[in-house]
Each structure stands twice: as C-alpha cells, then as structure tokens.
Amino acid sequence: MTRQSGGTAPASVATGCRMSRRDRWVIAGTAVAVLAMVGLGAVAIYLITAKNTPAPVAPTSTSATPPDPLAVAAAQQFADAISADDPAAAVPVVCAADKAGLLAAKPTGHKPATVVSGVVVNGGTGTFLLTKSPAQGERTQVRLTLTRQGGDWKVCGSAG
C-alpha cells in the first residue's frame, strides 16, 4: 500500500473495507457449503455410531413353516361342503375315523356361510379355524385338526 502525499491513507482505506457484491456472494456461499458439510458429517457420525437394532416384528403365523397349499385346499373343500349342505362332498377330505359318521349325515337344509382361517401346519399335522354363519348376526367358530394320511391332508374331528 502506498501512501499518498500529505500523509493521508487512500480513499478505500479511509472509508473502510468495501467488498464487491461478488466477494460477498463468494463468502456467503463458502459459509453455506461449510455448514452443509458439518451437518452431513454430524449425520454420518450419528448413523455410523447409532445402534442398529431393528424393531421386533410380530410373527404372522405360529407355524414353523408356511402352511402347505394342499392342507389349505383340504380345509377349504371341507368348508365348501358344509356351505353347500352336502356331507358327501366332504368325504374325500375327512379322516377315515370320521367317514362313517359323515356318510350317515343327511342334509339339513341349512347352508351356512363358512370361512376358513388360521391354517397352521407343522410337519404332518395342523389346525384351522372354521367360522360358520348360519344366520345374520350368528357366528360359530370351530378349531379342526388336519392330518396327513397317505400323502393327502384330511380333516379330523369333524364328526363331533
């Protein structure tokens, strides 16, 4: 910096440091970039050091494996026979011990709506929930057993 004659400072120094508009934008942009980097760094440190324990997931089924589709089909065939008030249609999917009682059953004239739910299979056995609605507002639930016999799934305990 050179001094002007007479011992006074240049006009820019005497009036203070003046920055151009461009210089202000560069400084402001740099400050924003630094703050963004510090923020991202803080987030990265948090994510790296945070304990990553997943929330517990409620089991969707109590069975060890998903239900066998053939077991579900046997349960549904049994329910469809009840809905149609056709005991003979259920004979192919009931246990040998229950066939005689089912063959002796006569149609009742009632055709309740039925729903199969909660099929659970574990190895060669399983259970399902049969919900019958004979009339509006009425509902009966029965838990029945499934057993694999000769490679096919059979509904057991239906005679009682």
DSSP file (Angstrom, degrees, kcal/mol; ACC not computed):
  #  RESIDUE AA STRUCTURE BP1 BP2  ACC     N-H-->O    O-->H-N    N-H-->O    O-->H-N    TCO  KAPPA ALPHA  PHI   PSI    X-CA   Y-CA   Z-CA
    1    1 A M              0   0    0      0, 0.0     2,-0.4     0, 0.0     0, 0.0   0.000 360.0 360.0 360.0 131.3    0.0    0.0    0.0
    2    2 A T        -     0   0    0      0, 0.0     2,-0.4     0, 0.0     0, 0.0  -0.798 360.0-128.5-105.0 146.0    1.4    3.3   -0.9
    3    3 A R        -     0   0    0     -2,-0.4     2,-0.2     6,-0.1     6,-0.1  -0.706  20.4-129.9 -91.4 141.0    0.8    6.5    1.0
    4    4 A Q    >   -     0   0    0      4,-1.2     3,-1.4    -2,-0.4     4,-0.4  -0.462  39.4 -83.9 -81.7 161.2   -0.3    9.5   -0.9
    5    5 A S  T 3  S+     0   0    0      1,-0.2     3,-0.3    -2,-0.2    -1,-0.1  -0.362 113.9  44.1 -64.9 145.2    1.4   12.7   -0.4
    6    6 A G  T 3  S-     0   0    0      1,-0.2    -1,-0.2    -3,-0.1    -2,-0.0   0.388 119.0 -90.1  98.5  -1.0    0.3   14.6    2.6
    7    7 A G  S <  S+     0   0    0     -3,-1.4     2,-0.3     1,-0.2    -1,-0.2   0.687  84.5 131.8  77.0  19.6    0.2   11.6    4.9
    8    8 A T        -     0   0    0     -4,-0.4    -4,-1.2    -3,-0.3    -1,-0.2  -0.781  56.1-115.8-105.0 152.5   -3.4   10.5    4.3
    9    9 A A        -     0   0    0     -2,-0.3    -6,-0.1     1,-0.1     5,-0.0  -0.384  44.0 -84.1 -78.2 159.7   -4.5    7.0    3.6
   10   10 A P     >  -     0   0    0      0, 0.0     4,-2.3     0, 0.0     3,-0.5  -0.177  43.3-107.0 -59.5 161.0   -6.1    6.1    0.3
   11   11 A A  H  > S+     0   0    0      1,-0.2     4,-1.7     2,-0.2     5,-0.1   0.840 117.6  55.7 -62.4 -36.6   -9.8    6.7    0.0
   12   12 A S  H  4 S+     0   0    0      1,-0.2    -1,-0.2     2,-0.2     4,-0.2   0.853 112.3  42.7 -68.1 -33.5  -10.7    3.0    0.2
   13   13 A V  H >4 S+     0   0    0     -3,-0.5     3,-0.9     2,-0.2    -2,-0.2   0.875 111.8  54.1 -77.7 -38.6   -8.9    2.5    3.5
   14   14 A A  H 3< S+     0   0    0     -4,-2.3    -2,-0.2     1,-0.2    -1,-0.2   0.828 112.5  43.1 -66.6 -32.0  -10.2    5.8    5.0
   15   15 A T  T 3< S-     0   0    0     -4,-1.7    -1,-0.2     1,-0.3    -2,-0.2   0.433 121.9-100.4 -94.5   1.6  -13.8    4.8    4.3
   16   16 A G    <   -     0   0    0     -3,-0.9     2,-0.6    -4,-0.2    -1,-0.3  -0.278  54.6 -47.3 101.1 170.1  -13.4    1.2    5.5
   17   17 A C        -     0   0    0     -2,-0.1     2,-0.5    -3,-0.1    -4,-0.1  -0.652  56.9-163.0 -80.4 118.8  -13.0   -2.0    3.6
   18   18 A R        -     0   0    0     -2,-0.6     2,-0.4    -6,-0.1    -2,-0.1  -0.886   0.7-158.6-105.2 129.5  -15.5   -2.2    0.9
   19   19 A M        -     0   0    0     -2,-0.5     2,-0.1     1,-0.0    -2,-0.0  -0.813  18.2-120.4-105.5 148.8  -16.3   -5.6   -0.7
   20   20 A S     >  -     0   0    0     -2,-0.4     4,-1.8     1,-0.1     5,-0.1  -0.360  29.7-107.3 -76.7 165.6  -17.8   -6.0   -4.1
   21   21 A R  H  > S+     0   0    0      1,-0.2     4,-2.0     2,-0.2     5,-0.2   0.883 120.2  55.7 -60.8 -39.4  -21.0   -7.9   -4.5
   22   22 A R  H  > S+     0   0    0      1,-0.2     4,-2.2     2,-0.2    -1,-0.2   0.908 104.9  51.8 -61.7 -43.3  -19.2  -10.8   -6.0
   23   23 A D  H  > S+     0   0    0      1,-0.2     4,-2.3     2,-0.2    -1,-0.2   0.887 107.9  52.6 -62.8 -38.9  -17.0  -11.1   -3.0
   24   24 A R  H  X S+     0   0    0     -4,-1.8     4,-2.7     1,-0.2    -1,-0.2   0.912 109.5  48.6 -63.1 -43.0  -20.0  -11.1   -0.6
   25   25 A W  H  X S+     0   0    0     -4,-2.0     4,-2.7     2,-0.2     5,-0.2   0.884 110.1  51.6 -65.6 -38.8  -21.6  -13.9   -2.6
   26   26 A V  H  X S+     0   0    0     -4,-2.2     4,-2.2     2,-0.2    -2,-0.2   0.930 112.9  44.8 -63.9 -44.7  -18.4  -16.0   -2.6
   27   27 A I  H  X S+     0   0    0     -4,-2.3     4,-2.3     2,-0.2    -2,-0.2   0.923 114.9  47.9 -65.9 -44.4  -18.1  -15.6    1.2
   28   28 A A  H  X S+     0   0    0     -4,-2.7     4,-2.3     2,-0.2    -2,-0.2   0.914 112.8  48.9 -63.2 -43.2  -21.8  -16.4    1.8
   29   29 A G  H  X S+     0   0    0     -4,-2.7     4,-2.4     1,-0.2    -1,-0.2   0.893 110.9  50.3 -63.8 -40.5  -21.6  -19.4   -0.5
   30   30 A T  H  X S+     0   0    0     -4,-2.2     4,-2.4    -5,-0.2    -1,-0.2   0.911 110.0  50.3 -64.1 -42.6  -18.5  -20.7    1.2
   31   31 A A  H  X S+     0   0    0     -4,-2.3     4,-2.3     2,-0.2    -2,-0.2   0.911 111.4  48.0 -63.1 -42.6  -20.1  -20.3    4.6
   32   32 A V  H  X S+     0   0    0     -4,-2.3     4,-2.4     2,-0.2    -2,-0.2   0.910 111.8  50.3 -64.3 -42.4  -23.2  -22.3    3.5
   33   33 A A  H  X S+     0   0    0     -4,-2.4     4,-2.3     2,-0.2    -2,-0.2   0.903 110.6  49.1 -63.3 -41.5  -21.1  -25.0    2.0
   34   34 A V  H  X S+     0   0    0     -4,-2.4     4,-2.3     2,-0.2    -2,-0.2   0.921 111.9  48.6 -64.7 -44.1  -19.1  -25.3    5.2
   35   35 A L  H  X S+     0   0    0     -4,-2.3     4,-2.4     1,-0.2    -2,-0.2   0.895 110.8  51.1 -63.1 -39.7  -22.2  -25.5    7.3
   36   36 A A  H  X S+     0   0    0     -4,-2.4     4,-2.7     2,-0.2     5,-0.2   0.914 110.4  49.1 -64.1 -42.4  -23.7  -28.2    5.0
   37   37 A M  H  X S+     0   0    0     -4,-2.3     4,-2.4     2,-0.2    -2,-0.2   0.901 111.1  49.3 -64.3 -41.2  -20.5  -30.3    5.3
   38   38 A V  H  X S+     0   0    0     -4,-2.3     4,-2.3     2,-0.2    -2,-0.2   0.919 112.5  48.6 -64.1 -43.0  -20.5  -30.0    9.0
   39   39 A G  H  X S+     0   0    0     -4,-2.4     4,-2.2     2,-0.2    -2,-0.2   0.927 112.5  47.0 -63.2 -46.0  -24.2  -31.0    9.1
   40   40 A L  H  X S+     0   0    0     -4,-2.7     4,-2.6     1,-0.2    -1,-0.2   0.883 111.3  52.4 -64.1 -37.7  -23.7  -34.0    6.8
   41   41 A G  H  X S+     0   0    0     -4,-2.4     4,-2.4    -5,-0.2    -1,-0.2   0.912 108.8  49.7 -63.3 -42.0  -20.7  -35.1    8.8
   42   42 A A  H  X S+     0   0    0     -4,-2.3     4,-2.2     2,-0.2    -2,-0.2   0.910 111.9  48.2 -63.9 -41.9  -22.7  -35.0   12.0
   43   43 A V  H  X S+     0   0    0     -4,-2.2     4,-2.7     2,-0.2    -2,-0.2   0.916 111.4  50.7 -64.2 -43.0  -25.5  -37.1   10.4
   44   44 A A  H  X S+     0   0    0     -4,-2.6     4,-2.2     1,-0.2    -2,-0.2   0.914 110.5  48.8 -62.1 -43.3  -22.9  -39.6    9.1
   45   45 A I  H  X S+     0   0    0     -4,-2.4     4,-2.3     2,-0.2    -1,-0.2   0.913 111.8  49.7 -63.5 -42.3  -21.3  -39.9   12.6
   46   46 A Y  H  X S+     0   0    0     -4,-2.2     4,-2.0     1,-0.2    -2,-0.2   0.938 112.0  47.2 -61.4 -47.2  -24.7  -40.5   14.1
   47   47 A L  H  < S+     0   0    0     -4,-2.7    -1,-0.2     1,-0.2    -2,-0.2   0.858 114.0  47.6 -65.3 -35.0  -25.7  -43.1   11.6
   48   48 A I  H  < S+     0   0    0     -4,-2.2    -1,-0.2    -5,-0.2    -2,-0.2   0.896 119.8  36.7 -72.9 -40.0  -22.4  -45.0   12.0
   49   49 A T  H  < S+     0   0    0     -4,-2.3    -2,-0.2    -5,-0.2    -1,-0.2   0.635  92.5 104.5 -90.9 -14.1  -22.3  -45.0   15.8
   50   50 A A  S  < S-     0   0    0     -4,-2.0     2,-0.5    -5,-0.2    -4,-0.0  -0.376  81.9-107.3 -68.2 145.5  -26.1  -45.5   16.4
   51   51 A K        -     0   0    0      1,-0.1     2,-1.4    -2,-0.1    -1,-0.1  -0.624  26.4-147.6 -74.0 122.0  -27.1  -49.0   17.5
   52   52 A N        +     0   0    0     -2,-0.5    -1,-0.1    -4,-0.1    -2,-0.0  -0.594  36.1 154.8 -93.7  74.3  -28.9  -50.6   14.5
   53   53 A T        -     0   0    0     -2,-1.4    -2,-0.1     3,-0.0     2,-0.0  -0.904  37.8-135.7-102.3 115.4  -31.4  -52.7   16.3
   54   54 A P        -     0   0    0      0, 0.0     3,-0.1     0, 0.0    -2,-0.0  -0.345  27.5-100.1 -68.9 150.7  -34.4  -53.4   14.1
   55   55 A A        -     0   0    0      1,-0.1     2,-0.0    -2,-0.0     0, 0.0  -0.406  47.8 -95.9 -66.0 144.2  -37.8  -53.2   15.7
   56   56 A P        -     0   0    0      0, 0.0     2,-0.5     0, 0.0    -1,-0.1  -0.365  37.2-140.2 -64.7 142.2  -39.3  -56.5   16.7
   57   57 A V        -     0   0    0     -3,-0.1     3,-0.0    -2,-0.0     0, 0.0  -0.895  13.7-124.4-107.6 129.4  -41.6  -57.9   14.1
   58   58 A A        -     0   0    0     -2,-0.5     2,-0.1     1,-0.1     0, 0.0  -0.508  34.2-108.7 -70.0 136.3  -44.8  -59.7   15.2
   59   59 A P        -     0   0    0      0, 0.0     3,-0.1     0, 0.0    -1,-0.1  -0.413  19.1-154.0 -67.1 141.0  -45.0  -63.2   13.8
   60   60 A T  S    S+     0   0    0      1,-0.2     2,-0.3    -2,-0.1    -2,-0.0   0.636  79.3  20.3 -88.8 -15.6  -47.6  -63.6   11.1
   61   61 A S        -     0   0    0      2,-0.1    -1,-0.2     1,-0.0    59,-0.1  -0.993  61.2-141.9-150.5 149.7  -48.0  -67.3   11.8
   62   62 A T  S    S+     0   0    0     -2,-0.3     2,-0.1    -3,-0.1    58,-0.1   0.483  74.1 101.6 -90.5  -2.1  -47.3  -69.6   14.7
   63   63 A S  S    S-     0   0    0     56,-0.1    59,-0.1     1,-0.1    -2,-0.1  -0.453  76.5-129.7 -82.6 156.7  -46.3  -72.4   12.4
   64   64 A A  S    S+     0   0    0     57,-0.3    -1,-0.1    -2,-0.1    58,-0.1   0.809  94.5  21.5 -72.6 -29.4  -42.7  -73.3   11.8
   65   65 A T  S    S-     0   0    0     56,-0.8    56,-0.5     1,-0.0     3,-0.1  -0.899  99.4 -84.9-132.4 161.2  -43.3  -73.2    8.0
   66   66 A P        -     0   0    0      0, 0.0    54,-0.1     0, 0.0    -2,-0.1  -0.349  63.5 -86.8 -63.0 150.5  -45.9  -71.7    5.8
   67   67 A P        -     0   0    0      0, 0.0    52,-0.0     0, 0.0    53,-0.0  -0.287  43.8-106.8 -63.3 142.9  -49.0  -73.8    5.5
   68   68 A D    >>  -     0   0    0      1,-0.2     4,-2.0    -3,-0.1     3,-0.7  -0.505  22.5-134.7 -65.0 128.8  -49.0  -76.4    2.8
   69   69 A P  H 3> S+     0   0    0      0, 0.0     4,-2.2     0, 0.0    -1,-0.2   0.817 106.4  56.9 -59.0 -28.9  -51.3  -75.3    0.0
   70   70 A L  H 3> S+     0   0    0      2,-0.2     4,-2.1     1,-0.2    83,-0.1   0.849 104.8  51.0 -71.2 -32.8  -52.8  -78.8   -0.1
   71   71 A A  H <> S+     0   0    0     -3,-0.7     4,-2.2     2,-0.2    -1,-0.2   0.909 110.9  48.4 -67.1 -42.2  -53.7  -78.5    3.6
   72   72 A V  H  X S+     0   0    0     -4,-2.0     4,-2.4     1,-0.2    -2,-0.2   0.904 110.9  51.6 -62.9 -41.0  -55.4  -75.2    2.9
   73   73 A A  H  X S+     0   0    0     -4,-2.2     4,-2.5     2,-0.2    -2,-0.2   0.889 108.7  50.3 -64.4 -39.6  -57.2  -76.8   -0.1
   74   74 A A  H  X S+     0   0    0     -4,-2.1     4,-2.1     2,-0.2    -1,-0.2   0.922 111.4  48.4 -64.2 -43.8  -58.5  -79.7    2.0
   75   75 A A  H  X S+     0   0    0     -4,-2.2     4,-2.2     1,-0.2    -2,-0.2   0.906 113.2  48.0 -62.2 -41.0  -59.7  -77.3    4.7
   76   76 A Q  H  X S+     0   0    0     -4,-2.4     4,-2.7     2,-0.2    -2,-0.2   0.888 109.1  52.6 -68.8 -39.1  -61.5  -75.2    2.0
   77   77 A Q  H  X S+     0   0    0     -4,-2.5     4,-1.9     2,-0.2    -1,-0.2   0.905 110.2  49.2 -62.4 -40.5  -63.1  -78.2    0.4
   78   78 A F  H  X S+     0   0    0     -4,-2.1     4,-1.8     2,-0.2    -2,-0.2   0.932 112.4  47.4 -62.6 -46.2  -64.4  -79.3    3.7
   79   79 A A  H  X S+     0   0    0     -4,-2.2     4,-2.5     1,-0.2    -2,-0.2   0.887 109.6  53.4 -63.4 -39.8  -65.8  -75.8    4.4
   80   80 A D  H  X S+     0   0    0     -4,-2.7     4,-1.9     1,-0.2    -1,-0.2   0.875 106.6  52.8 -63.9 -36.5  -67.4  -75.6    0.9
   81   81 A A  H  <>S+     0   0    0     -4,-1.9     5,-2.7     2,-0.2     4,-0.3   0.887 110.3  47.7 -66.1 -38.1  -69.2  -78.9    1.5
   82   82 A I  H ><5S+     0   0    0     -4,-1.8     3,-1.2     1,-0.2    -2,-0.2   0.915 110.7  51.4 -67.3 -42.4  -70.6  -77.5    4.7
   83   83 A S  H 3<5S+     0   0    0     -4,-2.5    -2,-0.2     1,-0.3    -1,-0.2   0.851 112.1  46.6 -62.1 -34.1  -71.7  -74.3    2.9
   84   84 A A  T 3<5S-     0   0    0     -4,-1.9    -1,-0.3    -5,-0.2    -2,-0.2   0.460 109.0-125.4 -86.5  -0.6  -73.4  -76.4    0.2
   85   85 A D  T < 5 +     0   0    0     -3,-1.2    -3,-0.2    -4,-0.3    24,-0.2   0.924  69.0 133.7  53.2  47.0  -75.1  -78.6    2.9
   86   86 A D    >>< +     0   0    0     -5,-2.7     3,-1.3     1,-0.1     4,-0.6  -0.761  32.0 178.0-128.9  83.5  -73.6  -81.6    1.1
   87   87 A P  H >> S+     0   0    0      0, 0.0     3,-1.2     0, 0.0     4,-0.6   0.835  80.9  61.5 -56.8 -33.8  -72.0  -84.0    3.6
   88   88 A A  H >4 S+     0   0    0      1,-0.3     3,-0.8     2,-0.2    15,-0.1   0.812  95.3  61.3 -64.1 -29.3  -71.0  -86.4    0.9
   89   89 A A  H <4 S+     0   0    0     -3,-1.3    -1,-0.3     1,-0.2     4,-0.1   0.713 101.5  53.8 -70.1 -19.2  -68.8  -83.8   -0.8
   90   90 A A  H X< S+     0   0    0     -3,-1.2     3,-1.6    -4,-0.6     4,-0.2   0.626  83.4  89.8 -87.8 -14.1  -66.7  -83.6    2.4
   91   91 A V  G X< S+     0   0    0     -3,-0.8     3,-1.4    -4,-0.6    -1,-0.2   0.858  79.8  57.6 -54.6 -43.1  -66.0  -87.4    2.4
   92   92 A P  G 3  S+     0   0    0      0, 0.0    -1,-0.3     0, 0.0    -2,-0.1   0.735 112.2  41.8 -63.3 -19.5  -62.8  -87.2    0.3
   93   93 A V  G <  S+     0   0    0     -3,-1.6    62,-3.7    -4,-0.1     2,-0.3   0.218  95.9  92.2-115.0  16.0  -61.1  -84.8    2.8
   94   94 A V  B <  S-a  155   0A   0     -3,-1.4    62,-0.2    60,-0.3     5,-0.1  -0.794  81.6 -95.9-108.8 156.2  -62.1  -86.3    6.2
   95   95 A C    >>  -     0   0    0     60,-2.2     3,-1.2    -2,-0.3     4,-0.9  -0.210  35.3-111.7 -61.7 154.4  -60.2  -88.8    8.3
   96   96 A A  H >> S+     0   0    0      1,-0.3     3,-0.7     2,-0.2     4,-0.6   0.862 117.4  58.4 -57.0 -37.6  -61.1  -92.5    8.0
   97   97 A A  H 34 S+     0   0    0      1,-0.2     4,-0.3     2,-0.1    -1,-0.3   0.753 109.9  43.5 -66.1 -24.3  -62.5  -92.5   11.5
   98   98 A D  H <> S+     0   0    0     -3,-1.2     4,-1.8    57,-0.1    -1,-0.2   0.546  90.9  84.9 -98.4  -9.1  -64.9  -89.7   10.6
   99   99 A K  H <X S+     0   0    0     -4,-0.9     4,-2.8    -3,-0.7     5,-0.2   0.902  86.3  53.4 -64.3 -42.3  -66.1  -91.0    7.2
  100  100 A A  H  X S+     0   0    0     -4,-0.6     4,-1.6     1,-0.2    -1,-0.2   0.925 111.2  46.0 -60.7 -45.0  -68.8  -93.3    8.6
  101  101 A G  H  > S+     0   0    0     -4,-0.3     4,-0.7     1,-0.2    -1,-0.2   0.864 113.9  49.2 -64.8 -35.6  -70.5  -90.6   10.6
  102  102 A L  H >< S+     0   0    0     -4,-1.8     3,-0.5     1,-0.2    -2,-0.2   0.885 108.6  51.9 -72.5 -38.6  -70.3  -88.2    7.7
  103  103 A L  H 3< S+     0   0    0     -4,-2.8    -1,-0.2     1,-0.2    -2,-0.2   0.828 109.4  51.3 -66.8 -30.3  -71.8  -90.7    5.3
  104  104 A A  H 3< S+     0   0    0     -4,-1.6    -1,-0.2    -5,-0.2    -2,-0.2   0.676  89.5 102.8 -78.6 -17.4  -74.7  -91.3    7.7
  105  105 A A    <<  -     0   0    0     -4,-0.7   -17,-0.1    -3,-0.5     3,-0.0  -0.421  61.6-149.2 -71.0 139.3  -75.4  -87.5    7.9
  106  106 A K        -     0   0    0     -2,-0.1    -2,-0.1     1,-0.1   -20,-0.0  -0.792  30.4 -91.3-104.3 149.4  -78.3  -86.2    6.0
  107  107 A P        -     0   0    0      0, 0.0   -21,-0.1     0, 0.0    -1,-0.1  -0.332  31.5-154.8 -57.6 141.3  -78.5  -82.7    4.5
  108  108 A T        -     0   0    0      2,-0.3     3,-0.1    -3,-0.0   -22,-0.0   0.619  32.4-117.8 -95.8 -15.7  -80.2  -80.3    7.0
  109  109 A G  S    S+     0   0    0      1,-0.3     2,-0.4   -24,-0.2   -24,-0.0   0.315  81.4 113.1  90.8  -8.9  -81.5  -77.7    4.6
  110  110 A H        -     0   0    0      2,-0.0    -1,-0.3     1,-0.0    -2,-0.3  -0.824  46.7-169.0 -97.7 135.0  -79.3  -75.0    6.1
  111  111 A K        -     0   0    0     -2,-0.4   -28,-0.2    23,-0.2     2,-0.1  -0.730  14.3-168.8-122.6  81.7  -76.5  -73.6    4.0
  112  112 A P        -     0   0    0      0, 0.0     2,-0.3     0, 0.0   -27,-0.2  -0.379  26.9-112.4 -72.7 147.1  -74.3  -71.5    6.4
  113  113 A A  E     -B  133   0A   0     20,-1.7    20,-2.8    -2,-0.1     2,-0.4  -0.602  40.5-162.4 -71.3 137.2  -71.7  -69.2    5.1
  114  114 A T  E     -B  132   0A   0     -2,-0.3     2,-0.4    18,-0.2    18,-0.2  -0.945  14.5-168.2-128.3 148.8  -68.3  -70.6    6.1
  115  115 A V  E     -B  131   0A   0     16,-2.0    16,-2.7    -2,-0.4     2,-0.5  -0.999  11.0-149.7-135.8 132.1  -64.8  -69.1    6.2
  116  116 A V  E     +B  130   0A   0     -2,-0.4     2,-0.3    14,-0.2    14,-0.2  -0.864  31.9 153.3 -98.5 132.6  -61.5  -70.9    6.7
  117  117 A S  E     +B  129   0A   0     12,-2.2    12,-3.1    -2,-0.5    -2,-0.0  -0.952  42.4  37.8-149.1 168.6  -58.8  -69.0    8.5
  118  118 A G  E     -     0   0A   0     -2,-0.3     2,-0.4     1,-0.2     9,-0.1   0.823  62.2-177.1  60.3  37.8  -55.7  -69.6   10.7
  119  119 A V  E     -     0   0A   0      9,-0.1     2,-0.4    -3,-0.1     9,-0.2  -0.557   3.9-179.2 -70.0 122.7  -54.4  -72.6    8.8
  120  120 A V  E     -B  127   0A   0      7,-2.7     7,-2.2    -2,-0.4     2,-0.4  -0.992   5.6-174.1-128.2 125.2  -51.3  -73.7   10.7
  121  121 A V  E     +B  126   0A   0    -56,-0.5   -56,-0.8    -2,-0.4     2,-0.3  -0.966  10.5 174.9-123.2 135.5  -49.2  -76.7    9.7
  122  122 A N  E >   -B  125   0A   0      3,-2.8     3,-1.1    -2,-0.4     2,-0.4  -0.839  67.1 -51.3-139.5  99.6  -46.3  -78.2   11.5
  123  123 A G  T 3  S-     0   0    0     -2,-0.3   -58,-0.0     1,-0.2     0, 0.0  -0.609 121.5 -14.2  73.9-125.3  -44.9  -81.4    9.9
  124  124 A G  T 3  S+     0   0    0     -2,-0.4    24,-2.6    -3,-0.1     2,-0.3   0.266 127.8  60.5 -98.2  10.9  -47.7  -83.9    9.2
  125  125 A T  E <   +BC 122 147A   0     -3,-1.1    -3,-2.8    22,-0.2     2,-0.3  -0.889  55.3 154.3-132.0 165.1  -50.3  -82.2   11.4
  126  126 A G  E     -BC 121 146A   0     20,-2.1    20,-3.2    -2,-0.3     2,-0.3  -0.977  24.4-133.2-170.6 178.6  -52.1  -78.9   11.5
  127  127 A T  E     -BC 120 145A   0     -7,-2.2    -7,-2.7    -2,-0.3     2,-0.3  -0.942  13.1-173.3-140.7 162.6  -55.2  -77.0   12.6
  128  128 A F  E     - C   0 144A   0     16,-1.9    16,-2.5    -2,-0.3     2,-0.5  -0.980  24.9-120.1-152.7 159.8  -57.5  -74.4   11.1
  129  129 A L  E     -BC 117 143A   0    -12,-3.1   -12,-2.2    -2,-0.3     2,-0.6  -0.904  21.4-162.0-105.6 124.1  -60.4  -72.3   12.3
  130  130 A L  E     -BC 116 142A   0     12,-3.2    12,-2.5    -2,-0.5     2,-0.6  -0.931   4.5-164.2-107.2 120.3  -63.8  -72.8   10.6
  131  131 A T  E     -BC 115 141A   0    -16,-2.7   -16,-2.0    -2,-0.6     2,-0.4  -0.923   4.8-167.6-107.7 122.3  -66.2  -70.0   11.1
  132  132 A K  E     -BC 114 140A   0      8,-3.4     8,-2.9    -2,-0.6   -18,-0.2  -0.909  10.6-171.6-111.1 135.8  -69.9  -70.7   10.3
  133  133 A S  E     +B  113   0A   0    -20,-2.8   -20,-1.7    -2,-0.4     6,-0.1  -0.799  10.2 171.1-124.1  87.4  -72.6  -68.1   10.0
  134  134 A P  S    S+     0   0    0      0, 0.0     2,-0.3     0, 0.0   -23,-0.2   0.820  71.7  10.4 -69.3 -29.9  -75.9  -69.8    9.7
  135  135 A A  S >  S-     0   0    0      3,-0.1     3,-2.2   -22,-0.1     2,-0.1  -0.959  99.4 -75.5-143.8 161.1  -77.9  -66.6   10.0
  136  136 A Q  T 3  S+     0   0    0     -2,-0.3     3,-0.1     1,-0.3    -3,-0.0  -0.362 120.3  14.3 -60.8 129.9  -77.2  -62.9   10.0
  137  137 A G  T 3  S+     0   0    0      1,-0.3     2,-0.3    -2,-0.1    -1,-0.3   0.210 105.3 106.0  89.9 -15.0  -75.6  -61.9   13.3
  138  138 A E    <   +     0   0    0     -3,-2.2     2,-0.3     2,-0.0    -1,-0.3  -0.738  42.5 172.6 -97.3 146.4  -74.9  -65.6   14.3
  139  139 A R        -     0   0    0     -2,-0.3     2,-0.4    -6,-0.1    -6,-0.2  -0.942  13.0-173.3-156.6 132.0  -71.4  -67.0   14.2
  140  140 A T  E     -C  132   0A   0     -8,-2.9    -8,-3.4    -2,-0.3     2,-0.4  -0.991   9.1-160.2-126.1 133.1  -69.9  -70.3   15.4
  141  141 A Q  E     -C  131   0A   0     -2,-0.4     2,-0.4   -10,-0.2   -10,-0.2  -0.946   9.0-178.7-116.5 135.7  -66.1  -71.0   15.4
  142  142 A V  E     -C  130   0A   0    -12,-2.5   -12,-3.2    -2,-0.4     2,-0.6  -0.998  19.8-143.4-132.3 130.3  -64.7  -74.5   15.5
  143  143 A R  E     -C  129   0A   0     -2,-0.4     2,-0.3   -14,-0.2   -14,-0.2  -0.854  26.8-171.2 -93.5 122.3  -61.0  -75.4   15.5
  144  144 A L  E     -C  128   0A   0    -16,-2.5   -16,-1.9    -2,-0.6     2,-0.4  -0.769  17.4-121.4-114.2 158.8  -60.4  -78.5   13.5
  145  145 A T  E     -CD 127 156A   0     11,-1.5    11,-3.2    -2,-0.3     2,-0.4  -0.773  14.5-154.2-102.3 141.9  -57.4  -80.8   13.1
  146  146 A L  E     -CD 126 155A   0    -20,-3.2   -20,-2.1    -2,-0.4     2,-0.4  -0.933  14.1-177.2-110.4 138.3  -55.6  -81.6    9.8
  147  147 A T  E     -CD 125 154A   0      7,-2.4     7,-2.5    -2,-0.4     2,-0.7  -0.999  26.9-126.9-136.4 138.4  -53.6  -84.8    9.5
  148  148 A R  E     + D   0 153A   0    -24,-2.6     2,-0.5    -2,-0.4     5,-0.2  -0.756  33.7 176.7 -85.1 119.8  -51.5  -86.0    6.6
  149  149 A Q  E >   - D   0 152A   0      3,-3.3     3,-1.7    -2,-0.7    -2,-0.0  -0.975  67.9 -16.8-128.0 117.5  -52.7  -89.5    5.7
  150  150 A G  T 3  S-     0   0    0     -2,-0.5    -1,-0.1     1,-0.3     3,-0.1   0.819 128.0 -52.8  61.4  31.0  -51.2  -91.4    2.7
  151  151 A G  T 3  S+     0   0    0      1,-0.3     2,-0.3     0, 0.0    -1,-0.3   0.325 121.1  99.4  88.2  -8.3  -49.8  -88.2    1.3
  152  152 A D  E <  S- D   0 149A   0     -3,-1.7    -3,-3.3    -5,-0.0     2,-0.4  -0.820  74.4-117.8-111.1 151.7  -53.2  -86.3    1.4
  153  153 A W  E     - D   0 148A   0     -2,-0.3     2,-0.4    -5,-0.2    -5,-0.2  -0.733  32.6-169.8 -87.9 135.0  -54.4  -83.9    4.0
  154  154 A K  E     - D   0 147A   0     -7,-2.5    -7,-2.4    -2,-0.4     2,-0.5  -0.951  22.4-126.5-126.6 145.2  -57.5  -84.9    5.9
  155  155 A V  E     -aD  94 146A   0    -62,-3.7   -60,-2.2    -2,-0.4     2,-0.3  -0.798  32.9-167.2 -89.5 126.3  -59.8  -83.0    8.3
  156  156 A C  E     + D   0 145A   0    -11,-3.2   -11,-1.5    -2,-0.5   -62,-0.0  -0.847  59.2  31.9-117.8 151.9  -60.2  -84.9   11.6
  157  157 A G  S    S+     0   0    0     -2,-0.3     3,-0.4   -13,-0.1    -1,-0.2   0.683  75.2 123.6  82.6  17.6  -62.6  -84.4   14.5
  158  158 A S        +     0   0    0     -3,-0.3    -2,-0.1     1,-0.2    -1,-0.0   0.645  57.4  70.2 -86.7 -14.0  -65.4  -83.2   12.2
  159  159 A A              0   0    0      1,-0.2    -1,-0.2     0, 0.0    -3,-0.0   0.739 360.0 360.0 -75.7 -21.2  -67.9  -85.9   13.3
  160  160 A G              0   0    0     -3,-0.4    -1,-0.2     0, 0.0    -2,-0.1   0.479 360.0 360.0 -92.7 360.0  -68.4  -84.4   16.8
